[in-house]
Amino acid sequence: MCGLTFPADENVLVGLNEPDDAGVYQITDDVALIQTVDFFTPIVDDPYEFGRIAVANALSDVYAMGGRPVTAMNLVAFPLKDMELSVLRRILEGGLDKMREAGVSLVGGHSVEDKELKYGLSVTGLVHPRKILTKKGFRAGDRLVLTKPLGTGIINTAIKAGMASPEIIERVTKMMAMLNRGAAEVMKRFRVHACTDVTGFGLLGHLCEMVVDSGLGVRLFADAIPIYPEARDYAGMGLVPAGTYNNRTFREAFVDFDPKIDTITRDILFDAQTSGGLVIVVDPADAETLVAALKAEGIEDAAVIGEVVTDPADKIVVE
Amino acid sequence: MSEIIDARGMACPQPVLMTKKTLEGMPEGSFTVVVDSAISKDNVVRFATSQGCETRVEEKGNEFHIEVIKGGAGGGSAEVEEEASSSNITVYIHTDRMGQGDDALGRILIKGFIKTIKDVDPKPRRMIFVNSGIFLTTEGSEVIDALKELEEMGIEILSCGTCLDFFNRKDKLEVGLASNMFDITSALMQADKVVIP
């Protein structure tokens, strides 16, 4: 939103001047509030699963900032005339179960009537002001660790088209509903310099936000990046969502692809993710032990996917 | 004038679904899909190509007119024509054995079957391996070389991805490609003849 100025007092630690995963506001020397909001239209057919995914997705920004979510408020838009109220009940049940798992208290909410169903949360979390993990603060040589496979945008499009296999629907639903809490807890034991979560801008879009004006660049190892194999099949069949194409158009200038990287892989690296994993930027000496610890925690797809480099600056190279 | 599919103003994946439906109802020939975004154009071209069709794209103002040509009738490339003129037989191998009775005998017979394909006519267009059949395309199989030879002759070798996963052999595939249920089902439905050894 160029040209607008945003009100902010001196306690705003992370605000819209340098947009991050969530806003952070200092309360005392030891406590800062993290605030974030996210909601969207259904991505899977099962209302209970949709509720779980929407909550995992909304809480993710707090984990990506290094914080702990404590309270939440429901945001609901519902087409009362066209849909049974029992559908909404199942969505909320899924959401509540996910909040219970995360140890988050629901303290309120707001619902409106709308043509299209939407659900999500406004979330408040806590963090120590000196332990905030932003998209900046990484150093040359740091390694990038990704905690969930890529390709949910393409697979969700195949689901909409009725062309996704039941096996992949089950796997991707489970992964989208998985909280990033486990990964966030593990990373606290390591020298982590920056963190973000992969959502609508895709992996490359979010990495662009990190490298822009940082004076550093990122080199990605394409073969090491976890990708749902089915996403390749579906992308090859033209089941690529508009958001993914838009991400590519918007950010392509920041990315240098090795000619051996095929179009489908490029699409997947730009694919808009729902409730994607964390990108953890960690001291190189800790990278392998971090991945091992994540795997031990059941985050089986975790992998080192790249490194921070000095040249080229402010760019991403995919090899 | 061939059929025109108007997919203007439609969000993804709708134009692809309309293309799919039209293709499925048409044994061969051509039709034109009209879309009004580059995204839809790319997706429709990709889908048609993945289904073995030729495409020609014409840009008219804000619109793209995509001619989809099925079955090489509209002057496809030499390679496509050659493939289309050969058989459309699919060999469907759903176990690592041939026939019922003695399992050890069955395992010997299936090897013989695969090694003999190169000597018979017509040859299949595709070979699909599912369930324990994928043990024939993965590490430890004694017919990898024979299958590679068939692949070089232009026969498509597909192994069911879910099955590779199930038997934990995804990284042990040594010939052909991992496939999905959509492609497998389509191949079975589109085949003129399915041979089950």
Contacts between the chains, C-beta under 8 A, distances in Angstrom:
chain1	res1	chain2	res2	distance
A	157	B	12	6.2
A	157	B	13	5.1
A	158	B	13	7.5
A	160	B	13	5.8
A	161	B	13	4.0
A	161	B	16	6.5
A	161	B	17	5.5
A	162	B	17	7.9
A	163	B	13	7.9
A	163	B	182	5.6
A	165	B	162	7.0
A	165	B	180	5.8
A	165	B	181	4.7
A	165	B	182	6.9
A	167	B	162	5.1
A	167	B	165	7.7
A	168	B	180	8.0
A	229	B	161	6.1
A	229	B	170	7.7
A	229	B	178	6.5
A	230	B	161	7.3
A	230	B	180	6.1
A	233	B	179	7.6
A	233	B	180	5.0
A	233	B	182	7.5
A	233	B	183	7.2
A	235	B	46	7.8
A	236	B	46	6.5
A	236	B	50	5.2
A	237	B	16	7.2
A	237	B	46	6.5
A	237	B	47	5.1
A	237	B	50	4.7
A	237	B	182	7.9
A	238	B	13	7.7
A	238	B	16	4.8
A	238	B	42	7.1
A	238	B	43	3.5
A	238	B	44	6.1
A	238	B	45	7.2
A	238	B	46	3.6
A	238	B	47	3.6
A	238	B	48	8.0
A	238	B	50	7.1
A	239	B	12	7.6
A	239	B	13	5.3
A	239	B	16	6.3
A	239	B	43	7.1
A	239	B	47	7.8
A	240	B	12	7.0
A	240	B	39	7.5
A	240	B	42	7.3
A	240	B	43	5.8
A	240	B	46	7.6
A	241	B	12	5.6
A	242	B	11	6.8
A	242	B	12	5.4
A	242	B	37	7.6
A	242	B	39	5.1
A	245	B	38	7.6
A	245	B	39	4.4
A	245	B	42	7.1
A	246	B	39	8.0
